[in-house]
Amino acid sequence: MIKNRYFDLIDQTFYFPQEGFDIEEGNLIFNGVPLRYLIDKYGTPLKLTYLPKIGMQIKKAKNLFNKARKAIGYKGKYHYCYCTKSSHFSYVLKEVLRHGVELETSSSFDIDLVKKLYQNKWIDKKVIILNNGFKTAGYATKICGLINDGFKGVLPILDNKQELEYYQEQVKGKCSIGIRVATDEEPNFEFYTSRLGINGRDVVEFYKEKLKNNGKFSLKMLHFFVDTGIKDSIYYWGELKKAVKLYCQLKKVCSTLTALNIGGGMPIRNSLGSEFDYNYMVQEIVTLILNACQEEGIPEPDIFTEFGKYTVGESGALIFSVLDQKQQNDAEVWYMIDNSLINTIPDSWSIGERFILLPVNKWQNEYRRVNIGGLSCDNSDYYNSEIHESQVYLPIIDKNDKEPLYLGFFHTGAYQDALSGYGGIKHCLIPAPKHVLIYKDSKGNIVDKLYREEQKPEEMLNILGY
Ligand SMILES: Cc1ncc(COP(=O)(O)O)c(C=O)c1O
């Protein structure tokens, strides 16, 4: 028998079911949550946040780093910092902080957010707060405000040499400080050296000149971040080696230096075929740092990470209905969904980011190649390729079938809300979807709660001055 049902396509292409995805009674289950139940209750388009995933991710990374440290007798500690810019929502911060993480900020308003966390008693004044980014005067002043207010763990990371002047002028007592070293970009990128950070050639001289004999500061951390993420590639290992070498050089002249911050960039699953070997990568990172330090005869540093996408990415999903199918010529069929892709997953449109795409129902139907069309009038509001192939296959919709085909984009929890301007005006005034939170209640039962209704016309028109 020829098997060309959608289910068979997935079954033959990937390991399925797999972590987070399964089928029950013909419909897709996401992290144990029956999506049909949520669609029946709330309708589509629907934005979901599955909160328990956040804690699972944090525990997994902490375990991997601590296991790798133990296995090779690595004496430095491991610190998991959450990079707030990947999702600033209060429910996310509450959840990450419940799992004993530290924080990384990137702009002035982030410091206002930190103050709220303190008012809510979700953090105390000892929590480590790394301050990254190019500092405006306002951002730097707020950082100094925290330090002067007794937040002992605040650690500004210099993006450039002039930034030090803000702290020199405004910090009242002493403070710890970090330096970000600029990485070289991947060879196929437009620029050679990242605009973020201080050139590696200048770091040791800068330290000797401005920090070594300055009673106010003690240099504690060297930071670097490879923007294309942690990958088993010559480029990534090369950048890590350079950063560790610089750490060793700096440590020889700076006894207060104890921490190496390797930034974010831990990947998430953006296809059912993702094969990233977390265990291997973490072991290799920790071993590389230890070996390099032993060769230079210096103690191994505490390792800091600032995982954003890894922390929240896999907690998010978007569910759409296919409103209609349009056959525009012999070969091209469009599945028109009930929102805009540009508005809801802007990274898919701007930087070609891919997400896991799966139908919720009709897995027993045969499949075909389709293009997914968004509701805006923009010709680039579409989605038609996946990581593993430059095509999208979905169940065929029988024209007489009254039940719509429902589609889900999964692992959309990082960056998409901030980039699309959650609650703001939207391309073609297409309203933002309803937003539902799924979490464990005090008895450990999984429950769902409406976080925000679909945007109303008045909300947008009000912003627009009507
Ligand atoms: C300095 C810094 N740290 C951490 C991150 C988080 O990266 P990711 O979300 O890939 O983990 C970013 C992202 O831009 C960053 O700029």
The ligand as a MOL file (V3000), in Angstrom:
LIG
                    3D

  0  0  0     0  0            999 V3000
M  V30 BEGIN CTAB
M  V30 COUNTS 16 16 0 0 0
M  V30 BEGIN ATOM
M  V30 1 C 25.1410 40.1700 24.6860 0
M  V30 2 C 24.1210 39.1490 24.3980 0
M  V30 3 N 23.9840 38.1230 25.2460 0
M  V30 4 C 23.0490 37.1650 25.0560 0
M  V30 5 C 22.1940 37.2280 23.9710 0
M  V30 6 C 21.1680 36.1400 23.8290 0
M  V30 7 O 21.3450 35.3820 22.7090 0
M  V30 8 P 20.4440 34.0990 22.4830 0
M  V30 9 O 19.0380 34.5200 22.5340 0
M  V30 10 O 20.8500 33.6190 21.1310 0
M  V30 11 O 20.8000 33.1270 23.5600 0
M  V30 12 C 22.3060 38.2790 23.0530 0
M  V30 13 C 21.4060 38.3360 21.9010 0
M  V30 14 O 21.4290 39.1780 21.0680 0
M  V30 15 C 23.3040 39.2620 23.2720 0
M  V30 16 O 23.4430 40.2850 22.4260 0
M  V30 END ATOM
M  V30 BEGIN BOND
M  V30 1 1 1 2
M  V30 2 1 2 3
M  V30 3 2 2 15
M  V30 4 2 3 4
M  V30 5 1 4 5
M  V30 6 1 5 6
M  V30 7 2 5 12
M  V30 8 1 6 7
M  V30 9 1 7 8
M  V30 10 2 8 9
M  V30 11 1 8 10
M  V30 12 1 8 11
M  V30 13 1 12 13
M  V30 14 1 12 15
M  V30 15 2 13 14
M  V30 16 1 15 16
M  V30 END BOND
M  V30 END CTAB
M  END
